[in-house]
Amino acid sequence: MSILTIRLPDNTTDRLKSMARSRGLSVNKLVEEMSAQALAAWDTENRFRTLASQGDAQKAMDILDRLGSQTTGN
């Protein structure tokens, strides 16, 4: 486990303390949970970007065209 010291404006610190208290958490645990959520979102974004870079746009459009014709009965 690492120790990280960050500087925040007093107002932000007060708001984080209030938020943590309202959730029954320590500020440390609140920041840990918020960090985990932010990292999960970042990982998801990177995964989609990687998949998109490997995709074939024309093939995707062909599949969508086939799906569209199946739903319209063409």
Backbone hydrogen bonds in HBPLUS format (Angstrom, degrees):
<---DONOR---> <-ACCEPTOR-->    atom                        ^
c    i                          cat <-CA-CA->   ^        H-A-AA   ^      H-
h    n   atom  resd res      DA  || num        DHA   H-A  angle D-A-AA Bond
n    s   type  num  typ     dist DA aas  dist angle  dist       angle   num
A0012-THR N   A0009-PRO O   3.02 MM   3  5.31 117.9  2.42 104.3 119.1     1
A0013-THR N   A0009-PRO O   3.01 MM   4  6.36 161.7  2.05 158.3 163.9     2
A0014-ASP N   A0010-ASP O   2.87 MM   4  6.12 163.4  1.90 155.6 159.9     3
A0015-ARG N   A0011-ASN O   2.98 MM   4  6.18 156.4  2.03 145.1 151.5     4
A0016-LEU N   A0012-THR O   2.87 MM   4  6.10 156.2  1.92 151.1 157.8     5
A0017-LYS N   A0013-THR O   2.93 MM   4  6.16 159.3  1.97 151.4 157.1     6
A0018-SER N   A0014-ASP O   2.98 MM   4  6.20 158.1  2.03 146.0 152.0     7
A0019-MET N   A0015-ARG O   2.87 MM   4  6.06 159.9  1.91 148.1 153.8     8
A0020-ALA N   A0016-LEU O   2.85 MM   4  6.02 165.2  1.88 151.6 155.7     9
A0021-ARG N   A0017-LYS O   2.92 MM   4  6.10 163.6  1.95 149.5 154.2    10
A0022-SER N   A0018-SER O   2.94 MM   4  6.17 158.2  1.99 148.3 154.2    11
A0023-ARG N   A0019-MET O   3.15 MM   4  6.40 133.2  2.38 141.9 153.7    12
A0023-ARG N   A0020-ALA O   3.10 MM   3  5.19 135.2  2.31  98.7 111.2    13
A0025-LEU N   A0020-ALA O   2.83 MM   5  4.87 174.4  1.84 145.4 143.8    14
A0024-GLY N   A0021-ARG O   3.04 MM   3  4.97 157.5  2.09 102.1 109.1    15
A0030-LEU N   A0026-SER O   2.94 MM   4  6.20 161.2  1.97 153.1 158.7    16
A0031-VAL N   A0027-VAL O   2.91 MM   4  6.10 168.5  1.92 157.6 159.6    17
A0032-GLU N   A0028-ASN O   2.91 MM   4  6.12 152.1  1.98 145.6 154.4    18
A0033-GLU N   A0029-LYS O   2.89 MM   4  6.13 159.5  1.94 151.1 155.4    19
A0034-MET N   A0030-LEU O   2.88 MM   4  6.12 161.8  1.92 153.0 158.5    20
A0035-SER N   A0031-VAL O   2.86 MM   4  5.92 152.5  1.94 143.8 151.4    21
A0036-ALA N   A0032-GLU O   3.02 MM   4  6.25 155.1  2.08 144.7 151.2    22
A0037-GLN N   A0033-GLU O   3.04 MM   4  6.33 155.9  2.10 147.9 153.9    23
A0038-ALA N   A0034-MET O   2.98 MM   4  6.21 160.2  2.02 147.1 152.4    24
A0039-LEU N   A0035-SER O   2.88 MM   4  6.08 160.6  1.92 152.5 157.8    25
A0040-ALA N   A0036-ALA O   2.95 MM   4  6.10 152.6  2.03 144.3 151.8    26
A0041-ALA N   A0037-GLN O   3.04 MM   4  6.28 158.7  2.08 148.7 153.8    27
A0042-TRP N   A0038-ALA O   2.97 MM   4  6.19 155.6  2.03 145.4 152.5    28
A0043-ASP N   A0039-LEU O   2.83 MM   4  6.03 159.6  1.87 149.8 155.1    29
A0044-THR N   A0040-ALA O   2.99 MM   4  6.17 157.0  2.04 145.8 151.9    30
A0045-GLU N   A0041-ALA O   2.95 MM   4  6.19 162.7  1.98 149.7 154.2    31
A0046-ASN N   A0042-TRP O   2.92 MM   4  6.16 164.4  1.95 152.2 156.4    32
A0047-ARG N   A0043-ASP O   2.90 MM   4  6.09 152.5  1.98 145.1 153.0    33
A0048-PHE N   A0044-THR O   2.96 MM   4  6.24 162.0  1.99 155.2 158.9    34
A0049-ARG N   A0045-GLU O   2.91 MM   4  6.15 157.7  1.96 150.8 157.6    35
A0050-THR N   A0046-ASN O   2.93 MM   4  6.10 154.8  1.99 145.8 152.4    36
A0051-LEU N   A0047-ARG O   2.95 MM   4  6.22 163.8  1.98 150.9 155.2    37
A0052-ALA N   A0048-PHE O   2.81 MM   4  5.95 158.7  1.86 148.5 155.0    38
A0053-SER N   A0049-ARG O   2.96 MM   4  6.12 150.4  2.05 143.0 150.4    39
A0054-GLN N   A0051-LEU O   3.14 MM   3  5.22 138.7  2.31  98.0 109.7    40
A0055-GLY N   A0052-ALA O   3.22 MM   3  5.09 154.9  2.29  98.4 106.0    41
A0060-ALA N   A0056-ASP O   3.00 MM   4  6.31 158.3  2.05 155.1 161.7    42
A0061-MET N   A0057-ALA O   2.94 MM   4  6.22 157.4  2.00 150.6 156.5    43
A0062-ASP N   A0058-GLN O   2.92 MM   4  6.17 155.3  1.98 148.4 155.2    44
A0063-ILE N   A0059-LYS O   3.01 MM   4  6.29 156.1  2.07 148.6 154.5    45
A0064-LEU N   A0060-ALA O   2.98 MM   4  6.28 160.8  2.02 149.4 154.7    46
A0065-ASP N   A0061-MET O   2.84 MM   4  6.07 153.9  1.91 148.6 156.1    47
A0066-ARG N   A0062-ASP O   2.97 MM   4  6.24 157.0  2.02 147.3 153.0    48
A0067-LEU N   A0063-ILE O   2.90 MM   4  6.18 159.7  1.94 152.1 158.0    49
A0068-GLY N   A0064-LEU O   2.83 MM   4  6.00 155.6  1.89 147.6 154.6    50
A0069-SER N   A0065-ASP O   3.00 MM   4  6.24 153.5  2.07 147.4 153.8    51
A0070-GLN N   A0066-ARG O   3.08 MM   4  6.30 139.6  2.25 141.4 152.1    52
A0071-THR N   A0067-LEU O   3.18 MM   4  6.49 147.1  2.30 146.2 153.8    53
A0072-THR N   A0068-GLY O   3.16 MM   4  6.35 139.5  2.33 142.6 153.0    54
A0073-GLY N   A0069-SER O   3.09 MM   4  5.87 120.0  2.46 129.9 141.5    55
A0074-ASN N   A0069-SER O   2.99 MM   5  4.91 126.2  2.29 140.8 150.2    56
